[in-house]
Amino acid sequence: METLNFSSESLPSAPSEYANPTLQRLFLVTQKHASVSVILVFIGLCWAIWRCWRFTLYPMLHPDEPKELPYLIPNVGHGRAFFNDSNGLLTRARKHFPNNEPFALTAFNHTFYAVTDAKQSAEVYKNTNALSFEEFVQTLMRTNGNDEATIKTIYSPLPIDKSGFPNPEGLSLGVLAQRMHVHQLHPGENMMVLQNKARDWINKQLHFDSFAKQCGYAASKSSDAIQLPLYEWTSDYFVRLGQYVYFGDVLDRINPNYATDYIVFDEVIWKMLYRYPSFLCRDMIVPRDQMMASLKAYFQVPSAQRRDQAAWIINAMEDEMRAISVNDENLAIVVFHLYFAINTNARKTSFWMLTHLMRNPDYLEAFRAETAPAFCGDELVDVTYIQDATKCPQVDAIWHETLRMAGWAASVRLVTHDVVIGGKRMRKGNRVMVPHRLLHFDEDVFGENIDDWRPERWLDTGAGRKLPSSPSWRPFGGGKTKCSGRFLAKYFVTAFVATLLRRFDIEMVGQPRMPQPDVGRPVLGIISVKEGDDYMVSITKRKSASNKI
């Protein structure tokens, strides 16, 4: 029987000039494949060692640190999922870990500690020594053009006996500014000035004559009816309202397109938050730079021609900035941040509130009836009535439920030195995140049918009536950095909706589907509507006030 000879003499040791060309090619291909196989095996071994260390050995050696949601690609981590739908990722992570301890996520080489327990979130807000919010603000300042010298000046302690706004603790202007906002925007005489100014603007602008002049995007107009794209209209309306309340008509005279530029910018603000390279975000940079140039021009207008129209906070911030020698360009950038804080959320909240009300006509009529005593005829006269939850409990519940459904932001802090939160050690240099949406969609707190818009959850039970004071309720963040504009925002939105319903009937044109939120884009509060999901509404004059509720 013939046998096969596997001796070395029978196998080609190397291609030679005498070897068959086919054998030469076969040998080279085999060599290449062998090399590739060795590389792949080496990479696979390194990956297996890394994964075993990262998600098995390291957690065993450091049980005091938050467990991390496993991922496949080092450094990249959950980056793509985080950018596409951060709340969806956080929801999946929460389900992955059976207890309610803080957990860790990695996205593009950044580690975030997610805190989803209400009591633990209170620890985050209280700890201002190890957890810093200023880092986020300073990053925005750098991204938008403030120079390092200005940032250092703004965040350097000031004398306790300085002129201007009182500073008994010797704080920096960057920190003192938060107290200045509270002084202007918390209930009291200072906020009443802004409320009255907003009331007068709403009474004047929410008329058919104004619609005809200002709503060039209307689909159709007649003497008693108009069809408008709802999201575009509420955006245009609220940005112009906020701009007027804070700056009068001076900024509009400098740049009549300022409000339009802002809306374009705000729809792609996520590129600023994620610090996209400039060549990828011209659609954000162009309107931003135009607005900051207009603000610089605003502060170059003689004081006598603008300060009497501006809100106290605008004038006070200018005085404080000039006292520490901040120039017009850097002043404009700082106030630009205030401008988008004023205008980014009310326009979206009003859209979602009207969207839900039109799909729930009983609540629409309840809103109309409950707010009627705030009016004399068609004129809104009482700026406090609508804000009083004891007089307008349904309005208050509608406001809360709309925020619960549409709130999409998270509070983020930089860990400045190691700290223990929820029994877990969080390392310096990483970030702590409190995702509000996970708190607001906890069925143990907010009840059943958590994905449905149900204002009655805030009214029907004793527990429901206590929800606004629950530690799980964080639509405006918490602690010292809790949004100071929350009271004025509620007034803007509810006064607008009340006046609209007092004067007009509003209904959807056709049967549009429920608009979808744009979950892939980070926001500073309320979620935007998905592109293409805006829809037309018909606004029709109601009968005279004498025949109304």
Buried (B, 14 or more C-beta within 10 A) or exposed (E): EEEEEEEEEEEEEEBEEEEEEEEBEEBEEEEEEEEEEEEEEEEEEEEEEEBEEBBEEEBEEEEEBBBBBEBEEEEEBBBEBBBEBBBBBBBEBBEEBEEBBBBBBBBEEBBBBBBBBBEBBBBBBEBBEBBBBBBBBBBBBEBBBBBEEBBEBBBEEBEEEBEBBEBEEEBBBBBBBBBBBBBBBBEEEBBEBBBEBBBBBBBEBBBBEEBBEBBEEBEEBEEEBBBBBBBBBBBBBBBBBBBBBBBBEBBBEBBEEBBBBBBBBBBBBBBBBBEBEEEEBEEBBEBBBBBBBBBBBBBEBEEEEBBEBBBBBBBBBBEBBBEBEBEBBBBBBBBBBBBBBBBBBBBBBBBBBBBBBBEBEEBBBBBBBBBBBBBEEBBBEBBEBBBEBEBBBBBBBBBBBBBBBBBBBBBBBBBBEEBEBBEBBBBEEBBBBBBBBBBBBBEEBBBEEBEEBBBEBBBEEEEBBEBBEBBBBBBBBBBEBBBBBBBBBBBBBBBBBBBBBBBBBBEBBEEBEEBEBBBEBBBBBBBBBBEEBBBBBBBBBBEEBEEBE
